Amino acid sequence: MGDGSKPKKKKNKILLFVLLLVVIIAITLLVIMLLPGQTPLSGLFGAREPVFTVNELNFSVGRDRVFSHADGFVAAAGSLGLQVIAPDGRETLREPFQMSEPAITEAGGYFIAFDIGGSVVRVFNNSQILSLVDAEGDVVSASINSNGWFCIVTQERGGSRGIVTVYNNNGTEVLRAFVRLGFAVTARISPDNRSLAILSLTDTGSRISFYHGFDEDKDPDYLFDLSGELIIDIKYLSNTEILAISTDSLIIVDHTGNGRELFTFADKRLGAYIFGTEFAALHLYDYGIGYSGRVVTLSYDGTAIGELGLTRDIISMSQFARSLTVLSSDGLTFFDMNLEQAYTTDEGFFAANRVLALTENVALATSDHSASLVHRMQGD
């Protein structure tokens, strides 16, 4: 009779090998599950969920920091001056000076920083100061177009007149307009550098004054008056059309002072707005119902693109190209312009009070003490 111990030993070796293989697979899966950003079986079956990474940018511009960006460069202005940081984290510009109420805006890679209520104005790009202005009156607002032409709205010290001063891209003054009726709020220069639109508030409502040509001081060429409504802001859509937002509606005004309503929201309370390059976005509250409301995206012909109902408070919104980034009490959410394909960070960024969209997948979440770059990476 043959010895049955050899087949038995061979069978035991096979079972031991299978058991060892199972243990190795289990350990491998456990290691994968413990990797940052991974979930059980992540990446093994189907597409992974979006992964977010965060890194810090360090700005030293003092208090009340405000931010803008162009081509990946982030500019910050604060109580101690301005600073620009490149996409790789390098500092490319720093200018120390004092501001009480810093503000900043950008167009075409040109930045303008100014002190609301003060006199300091700086125009710069990502590497150098282009113009330094010490305004004669108290600065109310300032703006710049994509060609580097800029204008400053000031209130006359010791007087009641508003003054709008226009400068070309060399920093040379080309027009000074006096607003004799109402309070001048903001002004914009057309994309072709040939026209100026001034928004002012009057006793009866709002007024937009149009100046065509910067060859001499003169009275407005055309006026648009809106009785009983407060216009908050204006933007040139083209050389001949202005987009105005009031507390009740969006309005298109042409360069001859004729206006037409684009979109109305009289039954809502305006929470925030964005005039992007591709679309406008409005945050609208329902009256008397807490944070209830909606975000609406619109094309500039008045067509509604997307709508999203809300039950949480929105802290800040920002637009880049065809995307919208929203900072709320839930966290940071990336949308397309249709308000679909939403991806929300796992972290709440509750300390952040503003978001700045740098690309469709990267945003800067900022507060008075921190600035975090948040990257959204779609899994394979």
Sequence and secondary structure as in RCSB ss.txt:
>XXXX:A:sequence
MGDGSKPKKKKNKILLFVLLLVVIIAITLLVIMLLPGQTPLSGLFGAREPVFTVNELNFSVGRDRVFSHADGFVA
AAGSLGLQVIAPDGRETLREPFQMSEPAITEAGGYFIAFDIGGSVVRVFNNSQILSLVDAEGDVVSASINSNGWF
CIVTQERGGSRGIVTVYNNNGTEVLRAFVRLGFAVTARISPDNRSLAILSLTDTGSRISFYHGFDEDKDPDYLFD
LSGELIIDIKYLSNTEILAISTDSLIIVDHTGNGRELFTFADKRLGAYIFGTEFAALHLYDYGIGYSGRVVTLSY
DGTAIGELGLTRDIISMSQFARSLTVLSSDGLTFFDMNLEQAYTTDEGFFAANRVLALTENVALATSDHSASLVH
RMQGD
>XXXX:A:secstr
   THHHHHHHHHHHHHHHHHHHHHHHHHHHHHHSTT  TTTTTSS    EEEEEE    S SS EEEEETTEEE
EEETTEEEEE TTS EEEEEE   SSEEEEEETTEEEEEETTS EEEEE SS EEEEEE SSEEEEEEE TTS E
EEEEE TTS  EEEEEE TTS EEEEEEE SSEEEEEEE TTSSEEEEEEE SSEEEEEEEE  SS    SEEEE
EET  EEEEEESSSSEEEEEESSEEEEEETTS EEEEEE TTEEEEEEEE SS EEEEEEETTSTT EEEEEE T
TS EEEEEEESS EEEEEEETTEEEEEETTEEEEEETTS S EE SS  TT  EEEESSSSEEEEE SS EEEEE
EE   
